[in-house]
Amino acid sequence: MTIDQLITEVRAQRNLPPPTMRRAIRQAAGVSMPRLAGALGVSTPTLHHWEIGTRNPRPAHAIAYNEALRALHGEPIA
């Protein structure tokens, strides 16, 4: 792992919205939990845990999840 990869992963985890906002963003975009979970390559129960705050995504999933939430919310992805 390079330092750039490490920094990207840490930023993705730090920049995730709060759990309640994660669900709100997904629902406002009209995306079902199974659909988003499938796109992220995780199970629906895993996504559910991320949305209620009992678990947080691992670094690689945090990057994809953060990008998905930002896109669903209409924010540019840096």
BELSUL-V677521 format. One record per run of one state. SS is the DSSP state (H for helix, E for strand, L for the rest). FROM is the first residue (numbers start at 0). LEN is the number of residues. If there is no record, write none. Layout:
# BELSUL-V677521
SS/FROM/LEN
SS/FROM/LEN
This chain:
# BELSUL-V677521
L/0/2
H/2/12
L/14/4
H/18/10
L/28/4
H/32/8
L/40/3
H/43/9
L/52/6
H/58/14
L/72/6
